[in-house]
Amino acid sequence: MTRAEISRATGIAKSSISLMVEQLATDRSVQILRATSDNRSGSVKGRPGELVEIDPSSGAAIGIELGKNKMRGVIGDLSHEILSEIEVPLVSNYSFDLALKTAQEMVSHLLSVTRITPSRIIGIGVGIAAVIYLPAELESQESENETVLDHRFVRELSEITGFTATLENSANLAAYAELLWGNGFGLRDFLYFKADDLIGGAVVISQEVITGSLGGAGEFGHLILDPQGPVCKCGQRGCLDTYASLHAMASSASLTFGHEVDLPLFKLLVENGDSVALRILHDAAEKVGQAAAVLSRVLNPEQIIFSGELIDLHPDVLLLIVKKFKSHMLPINSHVKLVRGSLGDQATALGGVALILGQSS
């Protein structure tokens, strides 16, 4: 935009806009470009002036995912360009101290390879697969909320790095990423399913990720599909997790075969076309489709995005979800598209970047 366009859009006098632009240019927060017939607005007439744009190099954000046996980190600038990424494998059930040390080293590595100075870092977005209670409610939850250690993690990461770190649920961050870079781009309302060891999700309304009053929105895994169904660890019966999580499917296979079937073995059975494993997978996919239809009756989204290991287990999984969804949906939801997530394993870490960039805009 030119100074004149900014003045018209904001109602601020052009002379005041010029002073502010000069100061921002001195601070290297914006860059001033010569307008040409290619980059100038169609509404601008007369002699080309100068365009004012945000300088992408003036700020950057870091995203970190604490996965079950690995950590991922990415760094992106104000133009939404991803500058570098890193993945570090870790042992399962890694310690708090190891996670903190690894995160610190990842931040140092990302700054080093991109040659970004610490003063340009806006913040760090950190994602974990857990319910994140909002800070205002944290004090009353400390005695019973296991995620308090995760809040301690971001506090200590902030102290070590000097950057403000923000904690968020991994599915919510993945939804932020899909909204900015993926299959949610340009949409106002969509749902995001993340089906792994357990099932999580996110709700996007008017291009905002809805976290709920205490941060617990999007717990799709605890949507009750059958009040007489299997007992869930939440104390209820028939939750989606008890049918369609990877743990539930492995447990079902163990009961059927009469011996323990862990997740790697279950995945191998599916890959080899075992009829029992495929039946279990088929039933799980149908339950996800049923859950998606129920949520659509309430929220009427434009699209539902599915990601996670369950979706990747077999090419037919998404097809089965779609088929079940269509058999349970209301006619008003016939327009809803069911699609695969486009960002893969990077979605949560990318979402950490998107969260911080969104907070700064």
Secondary structure as UniProt FT lines:
FT   HELIX           3..10
FT   HELIX           14..26
FT   TURN            27..28
FT   STRAND          30..34
FT   TURN            37..39
FT   TURN            42..43
FT   STRAND          50..54
FT   HELIX           56..58
FT   STRAND          60..66
FT   STRAND          70..77
FT   TURN            78..79
FT   STRAND          82..89
FT   TURN            92..93
FT   HELIX           96..114
FT   HELIX           118..120
FT   STRAND          121..128
FT   HELIX           135..137
FT   HELIX           138..141
FT   TURN            142..144
FT   TURN            146..147
FT   HELIX           148..161
FT   STRAND          165..169
FT   HELIX           170..180
FT   TURN            183..186
FT   STRAND          190..195
FT   STRAND          199..205
FT   TURN            206..207
FT   STRAND          208..210
FT   TURN            217..218
FT   HELIX           220..222
FT   TURN            227..228
FT   TURN            233..234
FT   HELIX           241..244
FT   HELIX           246..257
FT   HELIX           263..271
FT   TURN            272..273
FT   HELIX           275..299
FT   STRAND          303..307
FT   HELIX           309..312
FT   TURN            315..316
FT   HELIX           317..328
FT   HELIX           331..333
FT   TURN            334..335
FT   STRAND          337..340
FT   HELIX           344..346
FT   HELIX           347..360
//
